Amino acid sequence: MRDRIQHLIENLGQTIVGKRDAIRLVLVALISGGHTLLEDVPGVGKTLLAKSLARSIDGKFQRIQCTPDLMPTDVTGTNIWNQRTGEFEFLSGPVFANVLLADEINRATPRTQSALLEVMEEHQVTVDGVSRKVPSPFFVIATQNPVEYQGTFPLPEAQMDRFPLSLSLGYPTELEELQMLQRLQAGTGFSELQPCISLDEVQELQRLSSLVNVERSLQQYMLNLVRATRHDEEITLGISPRGTVALFRAAQALAFLEDREYILPDDVKYLAPHVLAHRMIPAGGRRARAIVERLLHSTPIP
């Protein structure tokens, strides 16, 4: 399946200029069966990345623009009365997709945020006592602007913990931005993108990823790193066991992307800031990522 993964990375590179690390991290989240949170300023390609991923895996794409007046039923769907049949019928919401972009999730009310996060966890929607499975694979890319907080409802820590990975695309380099303009001039880009892998193959990648071997010493290394966050004086709230599992699954997925049947300490070190930083509450205004980097340096490597 390695050739399928490489083809997928190259396919995404047709629309996303540069950002190879970001593409790899998003695929780690997808293959590990999780979701991802993109914390970035507007206009850096978050929507394009989500749409390109959906088209590349031949999946259904849906987008939710989160606003304060967005209701939970606008996300999950609701039952409506059909006058012709004289019965209620279910009108599915945008969560019934393979790739869902929840844009500016922190602008939705806590009630609506909870409805979305419940679907992310359970992979199903329950309306009027009836549960309906969302399509598989089901992958959510949620975004929020890290510098604009007016009129927002910040995700509480328990909900941030639901995202296995958090990352930022960042601004392109000068050369990358020039390449964007050249592609625009040539008329190439998203409209030319074609599927390169099927949904069944994505599910098979997820299954194979879960079989990657993790040596006992590396399991202990991840555990030591996570448990260190629970006793550090610079951290008010440490990492939960869900964070331990997320780091484990992400390390398996990264090793699988790299065509290895085992993980390395470098996999854990590379992923730790993206898996752990957004889950903790630093004390005294300290930066979470800087704390994670310090703990990586102080935790013995097997």
C-alpha positions as CSV (number, residue, x, y, z in Angstrom):
1,M,0.0,0.0,0.0
2,R,3.0,2.3,0.2
3,D,2.6,3.3,-3.4
4,R,-1.0,4.4,-2.7
5,I,0.2,6.6,0.2
6,Q,2.9,8.2,-2.0
7,H,0.4,8.8,-4.7
8,L,-2.0,10.4,-2.2
9,I,0.7,12.8,-1.0
10,E,1.7,13.7,-4.5
11,N,-1.9,14.3,-5.4
12,L,-2.4,16.7,-2.5
13,G,0.8,18.5,-3.6
14,Q,-0.9,19.4,-6.8
15,T,-3.1,21.9,-5.0
16,I,-1.3,22.5,-1.7
17,V,2.0,24.3,-2.5
18,G,4.7,23.2,-0.1
19,K,3.4,22.3,3.3
20,R,4.7,18.7,3.1
21,D,4.8,18.5,6.9
22,A,1.2,19.7,7.2
23,I,0.0,17.2,4.6
24,R,1.8,14.4,6.4
25,L,0.3,15.3,9.8
26,V,-3.2,15.5,8.3
27,L,-2.7,12.0,6.8
28,V,-1.4,10.8,10.2
29,A,-4.7,12.0,11.7
30,L,-6.7,10.4,8.9
31,I,-4.9,7.0,9.0
32,S,-4.9,6.8,12.8
33,G,-8.7,7.2,12.7
34,G,-8.8,10.6,14.4
35,H,-9.5,14.2,13.5
36,T,-7.4,17.3,13.4
37,L,-7.7,20.9,14.5
38,L,-6.1,23.6,12.3
39,E,-5.3,26.8,14.2
40,D,-4.5,29.4,11.6
41,V,-5.3,32.9,10.3
42,P,-7.7,33.0,7.3
43,G,-6.6,32.5,3.8
44,V,-3.7,30.1,4.1
45,G,-5.4,27.1,2.4
46,K,-7.3,25.2,5.1
47,T,-10.5,24.8,3.0
48,L,-8.5,23.9,0.0
49,L,-6.7,21.2,1.9
50,A,-9.9,19.7,3.1
51,K,-11.5,19.8,-0.3
52,S,-8.4,18.3,-2.0
53,L,-8.3,15.5,0.5
54,A,-11.9,14.6,0.0
55,R,-11.5,14.6,-3.8
56,S,-8.3,12.6,-3.6
57,I,-9.9,9.8,-1.6
58,D,-13.1,10.0,-3.8
59,G,-15.1,10.9,-0.7
60,K,-18.0,13.2,0.0
61,F,-17.0,16.7,1.2
62,Q,-19.2,18.9,3.4
63,R,-18.4,22.3,5.0
64,I,-20.0,23.9,8.0
65,Q,-19.5,27.7,8.6
66,C,-19.8,27.9,12.3
67,T,-21.7,31.0,13.6
68,P,-23.4,31.8,16.9
69,D,-26.8,31.1,15.4
70,L,-25.9,27.6,14.1
71,M,-28.1,25.0,15.8
72,P,-27.2,21.4,16.6
73,T,-29.8,20.2,14.1
74,D,-28.0,22.2,11.4
75,V,-25.0,20.0,12.0
76,T,-26.6,16.6,12.7
77,G,-29.9,16.8,10.7
78,T,-33.5,16.6,11.9
79,N,-36.8,14.9,11.2
80,I,-39.2,16.8,9.0
81,W,-42.9,16.1,8.3
82,N,-43.6,14.9,4.8
83,Q,-47.1,15.9,3.9
84,R,-47.2,13.6,0.8
85,T,-46.4,10.4,2.8
86,G,-47.9,11.6,6.1
87,E,-44.8,10.6,8.0
88,F,-41.7,12.1,9.4
89,E,-38.5,11.6,7.4
90,F,-34.9,12.3,8.4
91,L,-33.1,15.1,6.6
92,S,-29.4,14.4,7.1
93,G,-27.1,17.1,8.1
94,P,-23.6,18.0,6.8
95,V,-21.9,15.5,9.2
96,F,-23.0,12.7,6.8
97,A,-19.8,13.1,4.8
98,N,-16.4,11.5,4.6
99,V,-14.4,14.7,5.0
100,L,-16.1,17.5,7.1
101,L,-14.7,21.0,7.4
102,A,-16.0,22.7,10.5
103,D,-14.8,26.3,9.8
104,E,-14.2,28.5,12.8
105,I,-15.6,26.0,15.2
106,N,-15.1,28.4,18.1
107,R,-17.8,30.7,16.7
108,A,-20.4,28.1,17.3
109,T,-22.2,28.0,20.7
110,P,-21.1,25.3,23.2
111,R,-24.3,23.3,22.5
112,T,-23.6,23.1,18.8
113,Q,-19.9,22.4,19.4
114,S,-20.9,19.5,21.7
115,A,-23.2,18.0,19.0
116,L,-20.4,18.0,16.5
117,L,-17.8,16.6,19.0
118,E,-20.2,13.8,19.9
119,V,-20.5,12.7,16.3
120,M,-16.7,12.8,16.1
121,E,-16.4,10.5,19.0
122,E,-19.3,8.1,18.4
123,H,-19.4,8.2,14.5
124,Q,-23.2,8.3,14.7
125,V,-26.1,10.7,15.0
126,T,-29.0,10.1,17.4
127,V,-32.2,12.0,16.6
128,D,-35.5,11.2,18.4
129,G,-34.1,8.0,19.7
130,V,-32.9,6.7,16.4
131,S,-29.2,6.3,15.8
132,R,-27.7,6.6,12.3
133,K,-24.1,5.9,11.4
134,V,-22.1,8.5,9.5
135,P,-20.1,7.3,6.5
136,S,-16.8,5.6,7.0
137,P,-14.2,6.8,6.9
138,F,-15.3,9.9,8.7
139,F,-12.7,12.7,9.1
140,V,-13.2,16.1,10.6
141,I,-11.0,19.1,10.0
142,A,-11.9,21.9,12.4
143,T,-10.4,25.3,12.2
144,Q,-10.2,28.3,14.5
145,N,-8.4,31.7,14.3
146,P,-5.8,31.8,17.1
147,V,-5.6,35.6,17.1
148,E,-9.3,36.7,16.9
149,Y,-11.4,36.0,20.0
150,Q,-14.2,38.6,19.7
151,G,-17.6,36.9,19.5
152,T,-16.2,33.4,20.0
153,F,-16.8,30.5,22.3
154,P,-13.4,28.9,23.1
155,L,-13.4,25.1,23.1
156,P,-13.1,23.9,26.7
157,E,-10.2,21.6,27.6
158,A,-12.4,18.5,27.6
159,Q,-13.4,19.2,24.0
160,M,-9.9,20.2,22.8
161,D,-8.9,16.8,24.1
162,R,-11.1,15.2,21.5
163,F,-8.7,16.2,18.7
164,P,-5.8,13.8,18.3
165,L,-3.7,16.3,16.4
166,S,-3.5,20.1,16.2
167,L,-1.3,22.0,13.7
168,S,-0.9,25.1,11.7
169,L,-0.3,25.6,8.0
170,G,1.4,29.0,8.4
171,Y,2.2,31.5,5.7
172,P,3.9,30.2,2.5
173,T,7.4,31.1,1.7
174,E,8.1,33.6,-1.0
175,L,8.9,30.9,-3.5
176,E,5.7,28.9,-2.6
177,E,3.6,32.0,-3.0
178,L,5.1,32.6,-6.4
179,Q,4.4,29.0,-7.4
180,M,0.7,29.6,-6.3
181,L,0.5,32.6,-8.7
182,Q,2.1,30.6,-11.5
183,R,-0.4,27.8,-11.1
184,L,-3.2,30.3,-11.1
185,Q,-1.8,31.8,-14.4
186,A,-1.6,28.3,-15.9
187,G,-5.1,27.5,-14.9
188,T,-4.1,24.3,-13.0
189,G,-5.2,23.5,-9.5
190,F,-8.2,22.0,-7.7
191,S,-10.4,21.8,-10.8
192,E,-7.9,19.4,-12.3
193,L,-7.5,17.2,-9.3
194,Q,-8.6,13.5,-9.7
195,P,-9.2,10.8,-7.1
196,C,-6.2,8.6,-6.5
197,I,-7.3,6.2,-3.8
198,S,-10.7,4.7,-2.8
199,L,-12.6,4.9,0.5
200,D,-12.1,1.2,0.9
201,E,-8.4,1.6,0.5
202,V,-8.4,4.3,3.2
203,Q,-10.1,2.0,5.6
204,E,-7.5,-0.7,4.8
205,L,-4.7,1.8,5.5
206,Q,-6.3,2.5,8.9
207,R,-6.5,-1.2,9.6
208,L,-2.9,-1.9,8.6
209,S,-1.6,1.2,10.6
210,S,-3.1,-0.3,13.8
211,L,-0.9,-3.4,13.3
212,V,2.4,-1.4,13.5
213,N,4.5,-2.8,16.3
214,V,5.4,-0.6,19.3
215,E,8.2,-2.0,21.5
216,R,7.6,-2.0,25.2
217,S,10.4,0.5,25.8
218,L,8.7,3.0,23.4
219,Q,5.4,2.4,25.1
220,Q,7.1,3.3,28.4
221,Y,8.8,6.3,26.8
222,M,5.4,7.7,25.7
223,L,3.9,7.0,29.1
224,N,6.8,8.7,30.9
225,L,6.4,11.8,28.7
226,V,2.6,12.0,29.3
227,R,2.8,11.4,33.0
228,A,5.5,14.1,33.3
229,T,2.8,16.6,32.3
230,R,0.7,15.7,35.3
231,H,3.4,16.6,37.8
232,D,5.1,19.6,36.2
233,E,4.8,22.8,38.2
234,E,4.4,24.8,34.9
235,I,1.3,22.9,34.0
236,T,-2.1,23.4,35.7
237,L,-3.8,20.5,33.8
238,G,-1.8,17.6,32.4
239,I,-2.5,15.1,29.6
240,S,-5.3,12.6,30.0
241,P,-5.1,8.9,29.1
242,R,-6.9,9.8,25.9
243,G,-3.8,11.8,25.0
244,T,-1.6,8.8,25.6
245,V,-3.7,6.7,23.2
246,A,-3.7,9.5,20.6
247,L,0.1,9.7,20.8
248,F,0.3,5.9,20.4
249,R,-2.0,5.8,17.4
250,A,-0.4,8.7,15.7
251,A,3.1,7.2,16.1
252,Q,1.8,4.0,14.5
253,A,0.3,6.0,11.6
254,L,3.5,8.0,11.1
255,A,5.6,4.8,11.0
256,F,3.2,3.3,8.5
257,L,3.4,6.4,6.3
258,E,7.2,6.1,6.4
259,D,6.8,2.4,5.3
260,R,8.1,1.0,8.6
261,E,6.6,-1.8,10.7
262,Y,7.9,-0.3,13.9
263,I,8.0,3.1,15.5
264,L,11.1,5.1,16.5
265,P,11.7,7.6,19.3
266,D,12.0,10.3,16.6
267,D,8.4,9.6,15.7
268,V,7.3,10.3,19.2
269,K,9.4,13.5,19.4
270,Y,8.1,14.8,16.1
271,L,4.4,14.2,17.0
272,A,4.4,15.2,20.7
273,P,4.0,18.9,20.2
274,H,1.1,18.3,17.8
275,V,-0.6,15.7,20.0
276,L,0.0,17.0,23.5
277,A,0.3,20.8,23.5
278,H,-3.3,21.7,22.8
279,R,-4.5,19.3,25.6
280,M,-2.7,20.9,28.5
281,I,-3.3,24.1,30.5
282,P,0.0,25.9,31.1
283,A,0.4,27.9,34.3
284,G,1.2,31.6,34.4
285,G,0.8,32.3,30.7
286,R,3.5,29.9,29.7
287,R,3.5,28.5,26.1
288,A,2.4,24.8,25.9
289,R,4.6,23.9,23.0
290,A,7.7,25.2,24.8
291,I,6.8,23.1,27.8
292,V,6.4,20.0,25.6
293,E,9.8,20.6,24.0
294,R,11.4,21.0,27.5
295,L,9.8,17.7,28.6
296,L,11.1,16.0,25.5
297,H,14.6,17.0,26.4
298,S,14.3,15.9,30.0
299,T,12.6,12.5,29.4
300,P,15.1,9.7,28.8
301,I,15.0,8.2,25.3
302,P,15.1,4.4,25.2
